[in-house]
Amino acid sequence: MLLIFLLLACAGVALFSEVNLRAQTAVVWGTALGGSFLGWCLICGMRVLYYLAQQHSADGWDAARVIDLDCKLSQGRRHQQVLAVSVYTALRTEQSDALLQVNAILEGTTALKAQPSRSDRGTVRHSRLPGGVNENPERALLRILKNLLNDLAVQLQELPDDVELALSLEIDSPLREGRVGKVWRAALAESGVRQTVSPITWSGLEAVDQWLDQRSDDQALLLLVSVVIAPDAPQGTAETAVGLLLGNSGTQFALLPVANLYRPEQARDASAGALARATQQALSWASMQANSVERVWRSGIGQKYHAVVTSVMSDAELPLRADRNVHNLDALLGQPGVAAPWVAIALAAQTVQRGCGPQLILSGARCADAPLWGTVLTPVPPLMT
């Protein structure tokens, strides 16, 4: 542009001056060339100012994006504290200690066997909670719920009466919904739980995901109760009962946590790549590497996903430790149905309570065709205790 401006100045002097070019004075040439140079400097200055304005705007957007990304990461890495656990499977009787059940699971004891079922009295391969096969389903459900609430009440007694318990209740039984509600209210009344229990609409691992998004600063605790008893098609299923009490890490200080439960991540589709990405994201929410995982729990994984899970476990981009312990609850107990994620989380939490390290849980959802979930459970840092 400078060369063009100088040429234009010379052309202007040549075209519009009445005096011969050789006779032009230094003043005329100096004015023409100096004016063109100053004009070029003015345009360059304006261009520099325009560039600086654009750069300032871009820097502002970059800073806003960094702040937004930090907020999103902070939100994604929220976690809940596991405050109390109660889990019953076929490997635990009402009189036995929960520690014996965990030991049996870790040792690979199988409860899945051919035996009479509650639903049709026929002999099918499944696992069944302790109790008579001819026991009335309503009475059996009441007994199971009372056991769960009695276990959780030990921790709830240490909380004030005004603490709200947000309830996510999932029960798979032959009873109608109205009868299930009546049994739940009867069990709650006999448990001695003093706190107010308020039902929520979220269910499954989505309840944890939504809670972390919408109620992470809430004073309320999240009470998860899931029971599977006498399923309609008992072949290959597991009767289970799980109760979990979860609290927000920033608002709950009355109870010592058992473990930290991080945000679960669901795969976007049924492919192995989607599950691997979901697993990596679940590990990222816990700010840990895959090689830190000590135990892997599989629960509620349908036949169509077996190859997918096997592929993910051997994925080179997800370097799990070679000496990791894999606990396939479907092979030991059977398909837990709606309780699939909770029975794995409960057993993993009790394993962490015994001194084990981070746990990875791969679980199915209520719908057998729904994509799988990845969830991470870690020990509580010593400074927090």
MARSE-466917 format. One record per residue (C-alpha): residue in one letter; x, y, z. Coordinates in steps of 0.25 Angstrom, whole numbers, m for minus. Example, Ala and Ser with C-alpha at 12.3 -4.5 7.8 and 13.67 -1.06 7.14 Angstrom:
BEGIN
 residuo     x     y     z
       A    49   m18    31
       S    55    m4    29
This chain:
BEGIN
 residuo     x     y     z
       M     0     0     0
       L    12    10     3
       L    17     7   m11
       I     3    10   m17
       F     1    23    m9
       L    15    28   m14
       L    12    24   m29
       L    m1    31   m28
       A     6    44   m22
       C    16    44   m34
       A     4    42   m44
       G    m3    53   m37
       V     9    63   m39
       A    11    58   m53
       L    m4    60   m57
       F    m8    72   m51
       S     5    81   m50
       E     7    91   m61
       V    22    92   m59
       N    31    82   m65
       L    35    70   m56
       R    49    74   m55
       A    46    88   m51
       Q    38    83   m39
       T    43    88   m26
       A    47    80   m14
       V    35    86    m7
       V    25    80   m17
       W    31    67   m17
       G    33    67    m2
       T    18    71     0
       A    13    60   m10
       L    21    49    m5
       G    20    53    10
       G     5    54     9
       S     4    40     3
       F    13    35    14
       L     4    41    25
       G    m8    36    18
       W    m3    22    18
       C     1    23    33
       L   m13    28    36
       I   m19    16    29
       C    m9     6    36
       G   m12    12    49
       M   m27    10    47
       R   m24    m4    43
       V   m16    m6    56
       L   m27    m1    64
       Y   m37   m10    57
       Y   m28   m22    60
       L   m26   m18    74
       A   m41   m17    76
       Q   m43   m31    70
       Q   m32   m37    78
       H   m38   m31    91
       S   m52   m36    87
       A   m46   m50    85
       D   m38   m50    98
       G   m51   m46   105
       W   m58   m58    98
       D   m47   m67   102
       A   m47   m63   116
       A   m62   m65   117
       R   m61   m78   111
       V   m50   m82   121
       I   m59   m78   132
       D   m71   m85   126
       L   m63   m98   124
       D   m58   m97   139
       C   m72   m96   144
       K   m77  m107   135
       L   m65  m116   140
       S   m68  m112   154
       Q   m82  m116   152
       G   m79  m129   145
       R   m69  m133   156
       R   m79  m131   167
       H   m81  m144   176
       Q   m90  m149   187
       Q   m85  m156   200
       V   m90  m170   203
       L   m95  m169   217
       A  m102  m182   220
       V  m103  m195   212
       S  m112  m207   214
       V  m112  m218   203
       Y  m119  m232   204
       T  m116  m243   193
       A  m118  m258   194
       L  m104  m259   200
       R  m109  m251   213
       T  m119  m256   223
       E  m126  m247   233
       Q  m117  m251   244
       S  m104  m251   237
       D   m94  m239   237
       A   m93  m231   224
       L   m78  m234   224
       L   m81  m248   222
       Q   m89  m245   209
       V   m78  m236   204
       N   m67  m247   207
       A   m76  m257   199
       I   m77  m248   187
       L   m62  m244   187
       E   m59  m259   188
       G   m68  m262   176
       T   m79  m270   183
       T   m90  m273   174
       A  m104  m272   178
       L  m111  m274   165
       K  m117  m288   164
       A  m129  m296   160
       Q  m139  m295   171
       P  m154  m292   173
       S  m158  m278   170
       R  m169  m269   178
       S  m176  m265   165
       D  m180  m278   159
       R  m175  m288   169
       G  m167  m295   157
       T  m153  m299   158
       V  m144  m289   150
       R  m130  m284   151
       H  m130  m271   159
       S  m126  m266   173
       R  m136  m263   184
       L  m136  m255   196
       P  m137  m263   209
       G  m151  m267   213
       G  m161  m277   210
       V  m165  m279   195
       N  m180  m279   199
       E  m179  m266   207
       N  m189  m256   204
       P  m182  m246   195
       E  m188  m234   202
       R  m183  m239   215
       A  m169  m243   209
       L  m168  m229   204
       L  m172  m223   217
       R  m161  m231   224
       I  m151  m227   214
       L  m154  m212   215
       K  m154  m213   230
       N  m140  m219   230
       L  m135  m208   220
       L  m140  m197   228
       N  m136  m202   241
       D  m122  m203   236
       L  m122  m189   231
       A  m129  m184   244
       V  m116  m186   251
       Q  m110  m174   244
       L  m123  m166   243
       Q  m124  m166   258
       E  m112  m156   258
       L  m119  m146   249
       P  m128  m135   254
       D  m143  m137   252
       D  m145  m126   242
       V  m135  m132   231
       E  m143  m136   219
       L  m141  m149   212
       A  m144  m149   197
       L  m148  m163   193
       S  m146  m170   180
       L  m154  m183   182
       E  m153  m194   172
       I  m160  m207   175
       D  m162  m219   165
       S  m172  m228   171
       P  m185  m235   167
       L  m193  m225   176
       R  m201  m214   170
       E  m195  m200   172
       G  m206  m196   182
       R  m202  m208   191
       V  m187  m205   189
       G  m190  m191   195
       K  m198  m197   206
       V  m187  m207   210
       W  m176  m196   209
       R  m184  m186   218
       A  m186  m198   228
       A  m171  m201   228
       L  m167  m186   229
       A  m176  m185   241
       E  m171  m197   248
       S  m156  m193   246
       G  m155  m181   255
       V  m150  m172   244
       R  m153  m158   250
       Q  m150  m150   238
       T  m159  m145   227
       V  m159  m154   214
       S  m163  m147   201
       P  m164  m155   188
       I  m157  m150   176
       T  m160  m154   161
       W  m145  m157   157
       S  m142  m172   157
       G  m129  m180   154
       L  m116  m174   152
       E  m123  m162   146
       A  m127  m158   160
       V  m113  m156   164
       D  m109  m149   151
       Q  m121  m139   153
       W  m119  m137   168
       L  m105  m133   165
       D  m110  m123   155
       Q  m122  m117   162
       R  m120  m120   177
       S  m105  m120   180
       D  m106  m109   190
       D  m119  m115   197
       Q  m119  m119   211
       A  m128  m131   208
       L  m122  m145   207
       L  m125  m154   196
       L  m131  m168   200
       L  m131  m179   190
       V  m139  m191   192
       S  m140  m202   182
       V  m146  m216   184
       V  m147  m227   174
       I  m156  m239   179
       A  m164  m250   171
       P  m161  m244   157
       D  m171  m248   147
       A  m161  m256   139
       P  m151  m261   149
       Q  m142  m269   140
       G  m128  m264   142
       T  m132  m253   151
       A  m128  m248   165
       E  m137  m244   177
       T  m129  m232   183
       A  m132  m221   193
       V  m124  m209   194
       G  m125  m196   202
       L  m115  m185   201
       L  m114  m171   208
       L  m107  m160   200
       G  m103  m146   204
       N   m97  m134   198
       S   m82  m132   201
       G   m84  m117   203
       T   m96  m117   212
       Q   m95  m130   220
       F   m86  m131   232
       A   m93  m139   243
       L   m90  m153   238
       L   m76  m159   233
       P   m77  m163   219
       V   m74  m177   215
       A   m70  m174   201
       N   m71  m163   190
       L   m81  m166   178
       Y   m77  m158   166
       R   m87  m154   155
       P   m91  m166   146
       E   m89  m165   131
       Q   m98  m172   121
       A   m93  m177   108
       R  m100  m170    96
       D  m103  m183    89
       A  m100  m198    89
       S   m86  m198    83
       A   m73  m202    90
       G   m68  m188    86
       A   m79  m181    93
       L   m78  m189   106
       A   m63  m187   106
       R   m65  m172   105
       A   m75  m172   116
       T   m66  m180   125
       Q   m55  m170   122
       Q   m64  m158   125
       A   m68  m165   138
       L   m54  m166   142
       S   m51  m152   138
       W   m62  m147   147
       A   m55  m154   158
       S   m42  m148   154
       M   m35  m161   153
       Q   m28  m170   143
       A   m33  m184   139
       N   m21  m191   144
       S   m25  m186   158
       V   m37  m195   158
       E   m36  m207   167
       R   m49  m214   165
       V   m59  m214   154
       W   m74  m218   156
       R   m83  m223   146
       S   m98  m223   148
       G  m111  m223   140
       I  m104  m225   127
       G  m112  m232   116
       Q  m107  m242   107
       K  m106  m232    95
       Y   m96  m224   103
       H   m87  m235   107
       A   m78  m234    95
       V   m78  m219    97
       V   m74  m219   112
       T   m63  m230   109
       S   m57  m220    98
       V   m57  m208   107
       M   m50  m216   118
       S   m39  m219   108
       D   m39  m206   101
       A   m25  m200    99
       E   m30  m186   101
       L   m35  m190   115
       P   m23  m196   122
       L   m29  m203   134
       R   m20  m210   143
       A   m16  m224   139
       D   m18  m229   153
       R   m32  m223   155
       N   m43  m231   161
       V   m56  m232   153
       H   m68  m236   160
       N   m79  m241   151
       L   m92  m240   159
       D  m101  m245   148
       A   m93  m258   148
       L   m92  m259   163
       L  m107  m254   167
       G  m114  m253   154
       Q  m120  m241   147
       P  m124  m231   158
       G  m134  m223   149
       V  m137  m209   154
       A  m127  m211   166
       A  m116  m214   157
       P  m108  m201   159
       W  m111  m200   173
       V  m107  m214   178
       A   m93  m212   171
       I   m92  m198   177
       A   m96  m203   191
       L   m86  m215   190
       A   m75  m206   185
       A   m77  m196   196
       Q   m76  m207   206
       T   m63  m212   199
       V   m58  m198   200
       Q   m62  m197   215
       R   m52  m209   217
       G   m41  m201   212
       C   m41  m204   197
       G   m38  m193   186
       P   m46  m187   175
       Q   m57  m196   169
       L   m63  m195   155
       I   m77  m200   152
       L   m83  m203   139
       S   m98  m205   140
       G  m111  m207   132
       A  m123  m199   133
       R  m138  m202   135
       C  m140  m204   120
       A  m131  m216   116
       D  m129  m209   102
       A  m124  m196   109
       P  m110  m192   108
       L  m101  m196   120
       W   m96  m186   131
       G   m82  m184   136
       T   m80  m180   151
       V   m68  m178   160
       L   m68  m180   175
       T   m55  m175   182
       P   m51  m175   197
       V   m53  m163   205
       P   m40  m155   206
       P   m34  m156   220
       L   m34  m140   222
       M   m49  m141   221
       T   m51  m151   232
